[in-house]
Amino acid sequence: MLSGVRMPRMNAVMKRWVQTCRRELLDRILIWDQRHLLHALREFERFHHVHRPHQGIANARPLNPLPPPIVDPDQIACLEVRRRDRLGGLLHEYEHAA
Protein backbone atom coordinates (compact mmCIF):
# COMPACT_ATOMS: atom_id res chain seq x y z
CA MET A 1 0.00 0.00 0.00
CA LEU A 2 1.35 3.42 -0.90
CA SER A 3 1.51 6.18 1.66
CA GLY A 4 1.50 9.93 1.09
CA VAL A 5 4.83 11.73 0.85
CA ARG A 6 3.75 14.56 3.15
CA MET A 7 2.05 12.28 5.67
CA PRO A 8 4.84 10.78 7.80
CA ARG A 9 2.44 9.31 10.38
CA MET A 10 0.33 7.50 7.79
CA ASN A 11 2.69 4.53 7.78
CA ALA A 12 2.39 4.22 11.56
CA VAL A 13 -1.41 4.31 11.35
CA MET A 14 -1.43 1.59 8.70
CA LYS A 15 1.00 -0.55 10.70
CA ARG A 16 -1.28 -0.30 13.71
CA TRP A 17 -4.34 -1.28 11.61
CA VAL A 18 -2.51 -4.27 10.10
CA GLN A 19 -1.28 -5.42 13.52
CA THR A 20 -4.78 -5.13 15.00
CA CYS A 21 -6.34 -6.96 12.07
CA ARG A 22 -3.75 -9.70 12.24
CA ARG A 23 -3.87 -10.12 16.03
CA GLU A 24 -7.67 -9.98 16.43
CA LEU A 25 -8.74 -11.69 13.20
CA LEU A 26 -6.19 -13.45 11.04
CA ASP A 27 -4.35 -15.21 13.88
CA ARG A 28 -7.66 -16.74 15.02
CA ILE A 29 -9.25 -17.90 11.78
CA LEU A 30 -8.32 -20.25 8.95
CA ILE A 31 -8.83 -18.50 5.61
CA TRP A 32 -9.95 -20.79 2.78
CA ASP A 33 -9.71 -18.56 -0.29
CA GLN A 34 -9.74 -14.95 -1.46
CA ARG A 35 -13.53 -14.67 -1.22
CA HIS A 36 -13.47 -15.86 2.39
CA LEU A 37 -10.62 -13.44 3.19
CA LEU A 38 -12.50 -10.47 1.72
CA HIS A 39 -15.66 -11.41 3.63
CA ALA A 40 -13.75 -11.73 6.91
CA LEU A 41 -11.95 -8.42 6.36
CA ARG A 42 -15.24 -6.63 5.54
CA GLU A 43 -16.88 -7.99 8.70
CA PHE A 44 -13.86 -7.08 10.83
CA GLU A 45 -13.71 -3.58 9.37
CA ARG A 46 -17.42 -3.06 10.12
CA PHE A 47 -16.91 -4.41 13.65
CA HIS A 48 -13.81 -2.26 14.14
CA HIS A 49 -15.43 1.02 13.07
CA VAL A 50 -19.01 0.55 14.26
CA HIS A 51 -18.91 -1.53 17.41
CA ARG A 52 -15.42 -1.89 18.87
CA PRO A 53 -14.57 0.83 21.41
CA HIS A 54 -11.52 2.96 20.67
CA GLN A 55 -9.28 4.96 22.95
CA GLY A 56 -10.41 8.54 23.00
CA ILE A 57 -13.39 10.43 24.31
CA ALA A 58 -15.26 7.97 26.57
CA ASN A 59 -14.26 5.00 24.38
CA ALA A 60 -16.55 6.25 21.60
CA ARG A 61 -16.87 4.26 18.40
CA PRO A 62 -15.70 6.18 15.31
CA LEU A 63 -18.96 5.85 13.33
CA ASN A 64 -21.52 5.78 16.17
CA PRO A 65 -22.50 8.59 18.56
CA LEU A 66 -22.25 8.03 22.28
CA PRO A 67 -25.43 6.61 23.81
CA PRO A 68 -27.22 8.70 26.43
CA PRO A 69 -26.11 7.90 29.99
CA ILE A 70 -28.38 5.74 32.13
CA VAL A 71 -29.23 7.71 35.28
CA ASP A 72 -32.51 6.13 36.37
CA PRO A 73 -31.79 3.65 39.22
CA ASP A 74 -34.63 1.36 38.07
CA GLN A 75 -33.04 1.03 34.63
CA ILE A 76 -29.63 0.29 36.12
CA ALA A 77 -31.05 -2.48 38.34
CA CYS A 78 -32.54 -4.43 35.42
CA LEU A 79 -30.06 -4.05 32.59
CA GLU A 80 -30.27 -6.74 29.94
CA VAL A 81 -27.32 -7.26 27.65
CA ARG A 82 -27.57 -9.03 24.31
CA ARG A 83 -24.62 -10.66 22.64
CA ARG A 84 -24.38 -11.12 18.90
CA ASP A 85 -21.68 -13.32 17.43
CA ARG A 86 -20.00 -12.39 14.17
CA LEU A 87 -17.69 -14.46 12.00
CA GLY A 88 -18.80 -17.69 13.61
CA GLY A 89 -18.29 -16.49 17.18
CA LEU A 90 -14.84 -14.96 16.64
CA LEU A 91 -16.12 -11.42 17.24
CA HIS A 92 -18.76 -10.54 19.84
CA GLU A 93 -20.99 -7.48 19.89
CA TYR A 94 -22.75 -6.51 23.11
CA GLU A 95 -25.65 -4.08 23.40
CA HIS A 96 -28.32 -3.12 25.88
CA ALA A 97 -31.67 -4.73 25.20
CA ALA A 98 -34.37 -2.09 24.80
CORUR-V582768 format. One line per field, one symbol per residue. phi: phi as a letter, one per 40 degrees, with the letter a starting at -180 (. if undefined). Layout:
BEGIN
phi = ???
END
This chain:
BEGIN
phi = .cbcccbcccccccccccccccccbccbbcccaccccccccccccccccbbccbcicffcccbbccccccbccccccbcbbbbbcbfggcbbbbaccc
END
